[in-house]
């Protein structure tokens, strides 16, 4: 039946998939309490097959390579930064500067799994063993891919009390049910935060933004800043409402211009990385529809509960580390806004770690690591072979790399200064957003309780899933 299932998958038109996609929540083995429309299931839960999970996993992973089909010169003839990307491996969902910051955890009856993402050389090596095109894969290929990227983090499912503040509304009854497979996106803000700073600060002189901390008023240090503060107070110069990061020396130094100020919290509230998570969830929903599965995007168990893990209490979340190196302010000092006043959930030791304390010695080292990941051998701009995969003529790729500008030393210096300021001021990185962001929604897949839909739904509502029992031998 595997051949029939795969043939059915690849014959399903995308236009039909977009129209047929619906939320269908009631997994096989789930009962529904709703008065006169209550339903009691007589079935046992029916977990997804390894092949079904493998196909869903692939819809979130690498799919080939990207091409730098952009300019290296500005209209005025000055150089354009041609090195914004974090990766040259393509993924099934788009992301800002190809940062691929979204990690997915897969949760089933067996375990909580991190889906690792082979990139650059690791992806090239994997696609030598497994056909990169899905239509060329056998069942063994699909399963081999899933095995290569699944990393067990904890045994068993997520486990919380099925009530607020862990689950919201009817999610407490249907979500994370036995037999279901859930995909949970978690977004790492740290690397793209640094990369975004490097890109913005690589603009030409006169255009480089001066970063302001809009959470703090201007606090003068040194004689020159006190003179400026007094001059602003008496109206001799324009007011200085917020703290320039780097002080007035940055505003007057000629590199960053006060004519282009940027409030760091407003610009980097989500590091512009979060949309990738939503694209991935849509990919999963469409693939689930094509596989004739029940699919349901809904609210995750809430933070901070989902980050914590206390096995003695039976509170089984992801197990992220909390980090806050700066003590809470004294009684006379105001707390900074959320999230800067809260612990920073920075990663899972040895499994998924943010580029921030305590996983780096200091933020200078973090910036250096981003630059190394981009430009050292094996990175997107450090390997002509990897960079040039999609170029018809390899000499064109080599020509691009020769002319592409790295980040200027002044941009690197100011990036480090900003990152140090955030840690010194707030005790965490980032401050205006979290190191890891939970988008707040996840997607659950199941073999549907067909009898429930036969009883209460219109004939066509679950027809594809009902036919899937035979096609996929469920």
N, C-alpha and C positions, 0 to 999 in steps of 0.2 A: 504493500500500500504506500510505501515511501515514494516510489516513482510516480504514482497517481497524485499524491499530495504535492510534490514538487512541480509536476506538470500543471496542476491546478493553480498553484501560486504564481507561476510565470505567465499564465494565460489570462490573469485577471487585469483588466484595463485600469489605469490610474484614474481615469474619469469616473468609472464606476465606483472605485474605492473611495474617492472623495465624497460621492453622494451617499454611499451605503454606510459610511462610518457613523456609528451611534454609540453612546454609552450603554452598556449592558452589564449590570452589576452582579446579578445573582449567579454565583458560581455553583457548580455541582456540589451537592451536599449541604447547601446553605438554606435555612428556613427563614421565613419572613413573617413577622408579627405585625399585622395591620388590620385588625378587626375583621370585617366580613371578607376582606381580600387576603386574609392570612394564608400561609402555605407552609406545609411541613414536608421537608424533603425526606424521601425514603432511600436516597442514594448516598454512597460513600463519596468523600472528596476524590477528585480525579486530577492529580498533578499533571502539568504539562510534560510532554515527552522531552528527552534530551535534544532531539532534533528541533522541536518547536522552539525551545529556549535558545538553541544555537543560532537559529535564523533571526530571532529577535535581537540577540546580542550583536550580530553582524550589522544590524541596521543602525548601530550607534558607533561603529568603529571606523578604522581606516578604509578608504575606498580607492586609493591611488595617490596622485601627486598634484601639486598646484603649480601654476606657471606665473611668473612675474610679468604680467602683461600690462605694465604701467610705465610712466615716463621716468627718465633720469634727469631731465632738465625742466626748470620752470619756464613759463612763457617769456620771462625777462632774461633768460639765458643763464641764470644762476643754477647751481646744482639742486636737484630734488633728492630728498632722502629716499633711497631705493631699497632700504633694508628694514622695513617695519615688521616683517613676519617673525613669529616665534618658531614656526615649523614650515617645512615644505611638503610634508605628508598631508594629503587631503583626507577629510573626514566626511561622514554622511550628513553632517550639519555644519552650517557656516558659523564662523566666530570672528570677533574683532581681531584683526591682524593675525588671523589664523593661530590664535593663542591656544585654542583647544583646552580651555580651563575647566570644563565640566567633566567631573568623574561620575560614573554611575555605579551604585551598589545594586546588586541583584539579590533579592530575598526570596527564598523558597523554603520548603519544609526541611531541607537538609542543612542549609547554612545561609549566612550573610556573606556574599562574595563581592569583592572589588573587581570591576571589569577594567583590567589594565589596557592601555592603548599603545600598541607598538608604533613607534614613530621613527622617521628618518631611516637609519641603517637597519634597525630592528624590523621595521615594516618591509623594507626591501628584502631582507633575509626570509621573513615569513612568507612573502608572496612568491618566493622561489620554490617553496614547499607546497603551498596551497594556491590554487588558481585565484587571481585577484578578482576576476569577473564571477559574479554569483551564479550566472547561468551555466558556467563551466564546472561547478562544484558537484561532487558526489556527496552522498550522505556522510561518508567517511571524512570528506574534506570539511563539511560544516562542523562535524563533531570535533575534528582536530583543531579547527580555528577556536572554537569555544574553550577547549581544554587549554590552549596556549594563552588565553587572556584572562581566564577565571583565577582569582586568588582568594582562597578561603580566609576570611577575617575572623568569624566566630561561628560556632556550631549553632544550628537552630535558627528560628525566626526572630525578628524583633519582638519584644514582649513588654507590654505596659498594661496598667489598669485600663480597662475599656470604658473610660469615662473622661470627662473634662478634668484637668487641662491637658490630657494626652491626646484624646480623640475628640473630634467635634461632630455633634449631631449623629446622624445614622451611620456615619463612618465607623463608629464604635462597634456596630454589629456586622458590617460587611467587609471592612477593610482588613488586609493582612490575614485573610481567612485561610484555614488549612487547605492545601491543594493549589493555592494561587501562587503566581510568580509576580513579584513587584519590582519595579525599577525606580530607584531613588536618585535624583540628581543632586550633586553637591558641587558648588563652584568655588574654585581657588582664586581669590582676588589678588594674591600677593605678587605673582610673576607679571601678570598683565598690568597691575598698578605701576610696577617699576618700568615695564616696557612702554607704557603710555606716557610716563614722565619723560623717558628718553626721547620718544618721538616728538612730543611737544617742544622740548627744549633743544631739539635739533633744527628748529626753524632758523632762518637767517637772522643775523644781528638786526635789531630794530623791530623784529617781530616776535622775539622770544617772550613768552608771558612771564610776568611776575606773579608768583603764587602767594596768595593770602590765606591765612587761617581765619575764616569768618566766625569761628567759635570764640576767638579771643580778641579783646581790644588791643590797640597798639600799646605796648609796654616798653618804654625807652630804656636803652642800655647805653651807657657811655655819654660823654658830654655832647657830642654832635646830635644824638637822638633826643636828648633832653631839650636842646635848643629848638629842634624841629617840633617837638611836642608843644613847647610853650608858644612858638610862632603860630602853630595851628590853633591853639586855644584863643589867641588874641586876634585871629583872622588875617595874619600876615601871609600865610600860605593856606592851601586847601586842607581841609580836615584829613586826618589819617585814621579812618574808622576801624580798620582791622590790622592784625599783626602781619606785616610782610615777612614771609619765611626767608630767613637770611638777614633780616633787619633792613634798615635804610641803605646800608652799604650795597645790598643787592639792587635796590631801586635806583641807585646812583652810579652803579659800577659800569654801566654801558653794555652789559650782556643781556640782562632781562630788562624789559621796558615797563614802566608803570602805565604807559598808554595802552597796554594789553594785559590788565590784571585778570587773574583767574582765581576764584574761590575754590580751594582744593576740595572741600566737602561736596560742593555742588557738582564739580567736574568728575570726581571719582567716587560718587556715592555707590556705584556698583561696578566701577572700573570698566563699564560698558561691555562686560563679559557675560551678563546673565542671559541675553537672548538665545545664546547657543543651547542652553538647557531646555528652553521651550521648543526650539526646532527639533531637538532630539526626542522630546516627548511626542511631538506630532509624528515624527518618523515612526516611532514605536506604535502609536495608535493606528497608523495606516498599515504597517506591516502586520499588526495583530488582526486587523480587518481582513487583509489578504489571506491570512492563515485560518480564517473562520473561527477566531477566538472571541470570547467576551473580553472587552477592554473598557477600562474605567479610569479616567484622570480625575483625581480628587485630592483633598487636603491631606498632607502628611501628618503623622504624629507631631505635636508642636515642639518648638524649641523653648527652653533648653533641654527638655526631657529627652529628645531624640539623640542629643549629643552624648548624654551620660550613659554609663554602664556600671551597674552595681549588682553583681551576681548574687551576693548574699541576700539582697532585698528582692531579687527577681525582676529587677529593672534592667532590661536588656536592650539598650540602645547601641549606637555605633561605637562608643568608647573613645571619643575625641578628648584630647588633652586641653585643659584650661590653662591659660597663661595670662597673668597680669603682674608685671614686675614692679609697677609703681604703686605704693600704698595709697589708700583712699585719702582724699584731702582732709585737712583738719576741720574743726567745727566752724571756723570763720570763713572758710573758702567754699566757693560754690562748686558743686559737682559739674563736670563737663557733660554735655548732652550724651544721650545714648547713641551709639554703642560704646563711646570712649570710656564711659564710667563702668562698663561691665567687663567680665572676663572675656578674653579672646579665645575662641576654640580654634586651635592652630593645626590640628591634624591627629593622626593615629601613628604613634611611634613606630618607625620602621616600615610603615605601610603606605601612608599618604601624608606627607609633611609639607606645610606651608613654608615659603621662603621668608621666614621671620623668626624672631626669638621664640623659643629657645633652640630652634634648629639651625640657626646661624650664629656665629660669634658676635657679629655686629652687622649693621645695615650696609656698611661699605662692602662687606663680603657678599651680601645678598645682591647688590647691584653688580658687582664683579661676576657673580655666578650667572646672572641673566645675560650679560655680555658674552661670557664664555659659552653658554648654551647656544647662543645665536651664531657666534663667529669662529669658535674653535673647530678643529677637525671633528666631523660627525654632526655638526650643526647645520642649519639651513644655508648659511653663507660661508661655511668652512670646508665644504666638500663639493667640488665641481661635479662629481658624478651624481650625487644626490640632487643638487640644484638643477642639473640639466636633463633630468629624466624626460620631461615633456617637450624639450626643445628638439626640433627636427635636426638642426645642425648644432653640434656640441660647441663649435666655436662661437656661436651666438650667445650661448649661456656663459661661456668663459669671458666674452666681451662685456656682458652685463656685469658680471662679478668684478671685473677690473675697474669699472667705472662707478659701481655702486658705492655710496658714501657710508662709512661707519659713523657711529654717533661721535660728534666732536668732543674733545676732552672737556671743554667748558660745560657741555650738556651732562656729561658723566659726573663732573664735580658738583653741579647744582642738584642733580638727582640724588646724589649721596647726602648732600646737605639737607634736602627736604626729608628724606627718609630718617636721617638721624634726628632731626627736629621732632618728628612725630613720636619717635620712641622716647626721647628725652622729655617731651612735654606731657605725653599721655601714657607712657609706659607700655605701649603696644604698637604693632604695625599690622595693618593700617589702623588709623584712629577713627576716621569718619565713616568707615564701613568695617565689616568683619573680615578676618583672614579667609574664612570659609563661609560661604553664604548658602543657606538652605532656601531654594526658591519657594518652598512651601507647598508644592504639589508633587505627586508621583503618579505612576500608572500601574494598574493591576490587571493581569491577564488570567483567564480561567477557561476551562471547559464549562460551558454554560449548563445550568439546570434547565434543560430543554422542556421538561414537563411543566415547569412554572410558566414559561413563555407560551407554551401551547394552551395553557388554561386561561391566561389573562391577556395575552397579546394578540394583535392581528396576525393572520397567517404568515405574512412575509417578514415580520419584525426579526425573528431569529431563524429564518429559513436557511441562511448560509451556514450558520453554526450547526443546525440540525443535519444538513447535508455533510458537514465536515466530520461527523461521527463515522460515516462510512468511508469517505475519501481518505481520511487520515487514520482510520481504524482506531478510534478513541473508545 
